[in-house]
Amino acid sequence: MLTYELTAADLADIRFAISPAAETVLSLRALQDPGRFPLQLPWVRAVQPLLDQLDWSVLRWLVNETMGSPDFLTPRPTSPLTQLDDELEIVASVDRSTFERQLVAVNGQLPGELAGSDGVTKVVEALGAYWQTVIAPYWDRMRTILSADISYRGHVITRQGTAAMLNDLAPVISYQDGRLDIDQVSNPSRTERIDGRGLVLQPTLFGPHAVIPFDVGAEPLIGYPPRGQGHLWSVVEPPSRRDLAQLIGTPRAHILALLTHPRTTSDLAAELKVTPSAVSQHLQVLRRTGLVEPQRTGKLVLYRPTELADLLTGSRSPASSTITGS
């Protein structure tokens, strides 16, 4: 068990983030032991024919038999908008002593394939190729699930408070009186103080219970399983415009249909021949439900549809349309 001790200030500083690098590295777990990841079996089956073209002389050392990985591979993300290239730059900058120490800690030895001065480069190149081959084609769908979960957690905090949100993350995660316990993740058990370092909560599709840093004293991080994974790989037809109008209302469906490019409230109001305040009310509902997002350009605020809205309206096809479900 890992126990994080949090002060009131630590609770207020909890952040959510998404890490493409973590999903890339942790997905190696599902390939190594598919039986532990039943929800991801459709993905495992789909990528099996592609695995021979990857550099397993390197990749095989990045996850051990107990599902541990060197922490330098998964730098703590700071935002739900983190990009893989930015994370791989951080991985590439790891100092040699940390690189070797963490590989030895995870594998019990320094792999001969990574012992040379080009070891870090080999890891970055192998991960980049792995991402492009088996993760990138499905990333839009994966990220939609991860982003939707973060939105849900935010609503829980707003309605019930941070403690309720923490106790709802996973069965192995529990919070009470400043102590956040993560069970079944660390042997021997350990307790660590957050001490103002900030706790990052990271939804991950490849951690069936919870994921924590491998190193004792590493920057505080908890990976937890997001909601909605059961339907991740199912393929469904997008709703018709009539269906969408019944779901979110005709005015809001019409607004989404008009957002073929970023537009202002006034622009939409003029086209719809209604007041800007009426459009603003609809936009705020669409924003709170994760269907539109604002972007500021100078003094203008433009609204554009999110990936979730694109999927609902059929503007974006599911990236993994070749997967037919489990």
N, C-alpha and C positions, 0 to 999 in steps of 0.2 A: 504494500500500500504506500502511496505517496500522499502526504498531507501538506497542503499549502496553508499557511497562517496569514490571514488578511486583516488589516486594519480597516476602519471605515473609509479612510482615504483610498486604500487599495481597492475596496469594493467599487468605489465611485470611478476608478480609473480602468476598470475592465474594458477591454476592446475586443472586437471581432475582426477576423481577417480570413482571407482565402489564400492558399499557397499552391500555385501550380507545381512548384518543385516538390512539395510534400506529397501531393497526389501522385506525381510521377514516381518518386522513390517508394512510397507506401504501396503503390499498385504492384510492385514486385512481389509483395507478400501473397497477393491473390494468385499470381502465376506459380509461386513456389508451393502453396498449399491451398488449392481451390476449394477444398471441402470446408474451410473456415470462412469462406466468403460466398455463401449460396446466392446472395442477391446480385453478385457480380459475375455469376457463371455465364450469362449471355455474352458479356464482354470478353471473358476469358476464351470462350469458344471462338468468337469472331476474330481475335488477334492471333490465335494459335498458328495459322499458316504463315504469319509474318515474322515469327520469332527467330527463325534460322538466320535472317539477314542482320541480326543485332550482335553486338560484341559481348558475348556472355563470359569471356575471359575476364572482363572488368565487372560487368553487371552482377555476376554471381557473388561478388564480395561486398555488395552494398546492403544486403539484408541477410542476417544469420538465421539459424534454424529456430531460434526463439522469437523471431520477428524484430530483432533489434537492428538499428541503423545508426551509422555515425551522424552526430548532430550537425557537422559542417555541411552535410548534404541538404539539410532542410533549415536554412536560416529563418529565424522567426519573422514572419510577415508583419507588416504594419498597417495593411489596408485590405479591404475586400477587392481592391482593384490591382493588386500586385501582379506583375507580369513575369513570365518565366525568364526572359532574357535578363531582367534585372537580378533575379535570384541566382542565375548561373554565373553572373559576374561576381557576386559575393562568394559563391563556391570556388570560383577560379582564384580568388584572392586569399584563400586560406593559407596560413603559414604552414611550413613543412612539419614542424613539430606537432601541431594540432592534428594535421592530416594523418601522420603516422600513428600518433597516440590513440586516436579514436578508431582507426582501422584495427589496431591491435586489440583494443578493448572489446570490439564487437566480434572479431574473428579469432582471437587468440593468437594471432600472428600477423606479421606484415606480409601481405600477398606479394609473391615475387613479381607478378605482372605490374604491380603498382609501386615497386621499391625504387625505381629510377627517378631521375629528376623530372621526367615527363609524366609522372603518375597523376598529378592533378589534372593535367591536360587530357589524359586518357579518360578520366572520370567524366569531365565536362563534355567531351565529345560523345562518349557512350550514352550519357543521359540525354543529350540533345537529339541524337539519332533515335533513341527510344521514345522520346516525347513525340517527335514528328511521325513516327511509325504507328504507335499504338495508343497515344493519348490525344494528340491534336485533332484527329478526325472526329473525336467524340467530346471534345472539351466544351463546346457550347452547351450541350445537354447536361454535362456534369456540373458546369458552373451555374446553370439555372437552378439546379437542385440546391447547391451550396448557398447561393444568394438568397433563395426563397427561405431557407432555414434561418439565415441571419435576420431577415426581415421578421420572421415569426418570433424569434427570441427578443427582438426589440419590442414587439407588441406585448410580450409577457412581462418584460421589465416595466413597461408603461402601466399595465393594468394591475400587476401583482407584486412587483418589486424584484430586485436583483436576487434575493435569496430564493424566491420561487423559481426564477429562471434557472439558477444553478442546480436546483434539485430536480429540474425537469430535463437535464441534458442527457442522462443515461442512467440505467439502473446501478452502475458501479460508481457513480458520482453523487456525493451527498454533501450538503453544506449545513452547518449549524454553529452559531456563536463564534464566528471568525475562523472556523476550521473547515477547509474544503478537502474532503477525503476522496481519493481516486483509488478504488480497490482493484486487485488483480493486475497490477501494472509494475510493481517493484518488489524485488526480493533480494536483499532484506528490505523491510519497510524503512521509510525515511520521512523526516519532517523538514520543511524548508519555509522560511519566511519570505514573503513577497518584498517587503522593505522598500516600497516605492518604485520597484523596477517595472511594475505593470504586468498584469496577467492577460495573456492573449488567448482567446477561445477560438478554435479553428475547426469548423466542420470538415470531416474527411470521409470519403466513401470507402476507404480502405482501412478503417479501424473499427472492427465490429463492437468493441467495448469502449476503449479509451486509448489515447496515445499520449505519451509524455516524453520529454527529452531523455536521452540515454545517460548523459553526464549528470552526476550529482552537482547541484548548484548552478545548472544552466539557466538561461533566461526563462522565466515562468511561462509555460505553454501547456494547454490541454487540447488535444484533438478529440472530437466526439462525433458520434454518428448522426448525420442529419436526418430529418424527417423526409418521408416521401420516396425513399429508395426503392420501395417495393414496385413502383411503376417506372423506374428509371429507364429501363430498356424496352418497355412496351411501345409499340408503334401504333398510333391512333391517327385518324384523319382529323385535320383541324376543323373546328366548328364553322358552320356557315355563318354569314353575316346576320342572318335571322337568329341563329342560336346564340351568337355573341350578344346581340341586342337584348335577348331575353335574359342573358346572364348578368350583364352590367348596365343595361338600360340603353335605349336607342340614342339619346344625345351623346353618351360617352362612347358608344360604339362608333358613332359618326365622327367624333373627334379623333379617335384612333385611326380611322380610315383616312382622315385628312393629314395625318402626321407622316406623310411620305418623306418629309425633310423637316428639320427643326423649325418651329414656328412660334411666334409670340402669341400671347393671349389676345391682343388687339387684332392681330392678323386672322386668327381663328374666328373671333367674334364677328369681324366684317364679313367673312365668307358664310358664316352660319346665320347672319342677320339677327344676332342677339346681342345683349349687353356684355361687355368684358367681364363684369362681375359674375354673370351666369356661367360663362366659360371658365372663369377662375375657380368657381366652386367645383365644377366637374373635374378640372385638372387636379385639384387638391385631393379629391377622392381617388383618382387614377394614380396619383403619386403615392398616396398612403398604401395602396394595394399593390405597388410595385410594377405598375403598367406604363408609367411615364417617368422620366427624370428630367430635371431642369439643368440647363447649362448657361452660364452667364457670359455674354460677349459685350464688353464695355458696360453700358447702362441697360442693355437689353437682356431679358431672360427668355431663353428659347426652350421649348419643350420638345422632347423626342421620345419615341417609344422605346421601351426596354426590350431585351431579348425575350423575356416572358411574353410581352405583348406581341412581338413578331411571331412567336410560336402560336399564340392564340388566334391571330388573324391570318395565319398561313403565309406571312411574308418571309418567314425563315423555316425551312424544312428541318426536322430533327437530324442532327449531324450523323447519327448512327442509324440511318434508315435501313441498313442491311441487317440489323439485329432484330430478330423477330420475337424476342422474349424468351423466358426461361421455360 
